[in-house]
Amino acid sequence: MPRLRVEPSNIELEATMGETVMEVAERQGYYWPVGCARNGECTNCAMEVVSGLGRLSQMGRYERLNLLRQRGPRSIEDPRLRLACQARVLGDVVVYKRGVAKL
């Protein structure tokens, strides 16, 4: 099973292949900051991929368009900025997102 680590909280989670990062965290009782219906519209769930970028699904058109719409052109220049509600886990990944906490 893939492993997901969330910094700076140092949370270690087991993921199922193909789950979104947010689904992994919420399934195991963690709160992930979000401001929409977990569908990529608000971009509040944005995270920085510290390692394992190639072990996440590729950024889709919808994710790219919403990042561009909400955060501007610079947001899509750095491939490490991803939306936790859209990025699917395909292997071990370390991400950085403040505010992730046990419910």
Summary of the structure (lengths in Angstrom):
residues: 103
radius of gyration: 12.3
end to end distance: 23.4
largest distance: 35.2
contacts: 317
relative contact order: 0.32
helix: 24%
strand: 29%
